[in-house]
Each structure stands twice: as structure tokens, then as C-alpha cells.
Amino acid sequence: MLPNSRSAGPAGTDPLSAELPGHTPGALGRNDSAEPSKAPSWLDKIPGVKVAWNLDGHTAISKAAARRFGSSLGTYDPRFVDLDNIDWNVVFRDIEDLFSGGHWSPEGQRHHFMRAANQTQSEAWREGVRWIFNNTLEAAEILKPRIDCMNVASERIRSNQKWSSKDLLSCMRTREVERPLGNALHALQDSFAPAHVKRDANTLVIREILYYDSTRLKDFEDKVLPGQTEHESLDETWKGPDGNLSPLGSAAADASVALFRCLVAAGLARDPGRDLMTRFQNEVVEKFLKSAVTER
């Protein structure tokens, strides 16, 4: 078990405890319609704030992921997590770090899958992955009693026992699952942003995790659009020329769907931590966060 990693099962089951074998993800995903382009938000305009996908980008990616996940469920499958406003919980991470100083602090870089200047590539990768896992685990531990409560309510309703709709609604009044889930999704989505992470163009394997330094953005000068700075141009790469999600934006949405599935499955399991450990490694790390970083 890594230092500072939350316990989630027996020793030796930590998905971060060893380097993973090579993996080539499949197709980048479907091309959902994105939200209409808007003017840059007030947060995007603040100098020095490391907004990789701009707020419209996180919103479009999160909404696309919620649609994809919802369409995979059956008509009568329960909706244990409220994803109608999950985009707000995702973008809130940027707003919170603006006021807390997280955008500029070494410990805040993991929130956005970035590297502190004194970190190695592998350290930054492990911190980013651990942040995503721990927040998903927190959400699963909150979700489990909600699911258990809803299952009891449904069974009592089916057996005609006294159980009102008010009692059923009380199951949803547990601690907010969506807040830690938003933290996890934000970092996962940011790992696809070119201003934060360089990925292999064909396999999406992570090749380099960047630290915030405006001079590094010169690597992307070929992507600058007229009237935009380097960072502003990179902020828009979630969107393709047709206004829909770009291949990178679509891949970020697919990764978010995988995280939704891991969360719900862990919430349904007898031991959320043990279940999530396996699913997170197989469905998220192996497919969307595989690293081949080298120290520079």
C-alpha cells in the first residue's frame, strides 16, 4: 500500500503499487453534440489559473458522459446517482482552487492531473491517479448506504409493507455523493487536456505530465488560433471544428462513463473498497490512465 493512500482491501491490491503493462485503448468514442460555444468565463480570463479544459469544456464533457451512461441503463434500472447537474460539481473544483490557492500550490496539482515543479513524472502520475481513486472511493462509501436504503424501500413496496414515498426520498438525503465524484471526474478529464498532459496520438498512453510554466506552452504554437494566446487555444481543444466533442474530448467523456460504472458497482458491492480497487485498475487505469512517462 502506498504512503498516504486510503485503505481499500488487503495488502498488495493497490493498483498504484506497480507499473502497469502496456495497453492500447480502443476507439476514441462517439461524437456527441457539445454545448454551443460561449464567451470565455470570468474564471478562464484570470491570469495564471491553470484551466486546461475551460469551464465550457468540462461542462460539455460531463454532460456527454452523463448522457452516455444514462443511455446504457435499462428503462427500470435505478438511478442511484444524480447526474443531471454533475457538470457543476466538476467545474466547482476550478472555482474552489481559485479561492483556496490550489491552482498554485504544489499539493493542488493533483486536482488537475499536473506536476509540481519538484516532482518526478512518475510521482505526479501516482499522485493524480491516487487522487482520482480516493475521491471515487469516498463517493462509493457514501453511495452504499443510499443504495441499501433504496433496496429496502423497494422491497417493502413490492411486498405491500408500509413504506411511503417520503421514506424513499429520505434515502437520497445522505451525504452528497456528487461532490467527491466531481473532484475525481475533474482530474480524470484534465488528464486528456494538452496543456496538462501529453498523450500518444494513437494509443492515448500518457507520455508526459506538465507543470505550469507559460514558456512550456510554446510546444503548442502550431495550435494557436488568431487572436488567442497559447493557453486559450489549448483550452478549446475539447471541441472539434464542427462544434462537437473532439476525439480527445470524447475520450475524456468515455473515461468519465467508466468511472460512473466503477462507482455504482462499488456502491452495490458488499465491500466497496475491495470491489473498486479491481474495477478502477481494469476499467480506468488500464484503459484511460496508462503511463509510459520517462524522467527528464
Secondary structure, 3 states (H helix, E strand, C coil): CCCCCCCCCCCCCCCCCCCCCCCCCCCCCCCCCCCCCCCCCHHHHCCCCCCCCCHHHHHHHHHHHHHHHHHCCCCCCCCCCCCCCHHHHHHHHHHHHHHHCCCCCHHHHHHHCCCCCCCCHHHHHHHHHHHHHHHHHHHHHHHHHHHHHHHHHHHHHHCCCCCCHHHHHHCCCCCCCHHHHHHHHHHHHHCCCCCCEEECCCCCCEEEECCCCHHHHHHHHHHCCCCCCHHHHHHCCCECCCCCECHHHHHHHHHHHHHHHHHHHHHHCCCHHHHHHHHHHHHHHHHHCCECCCCC
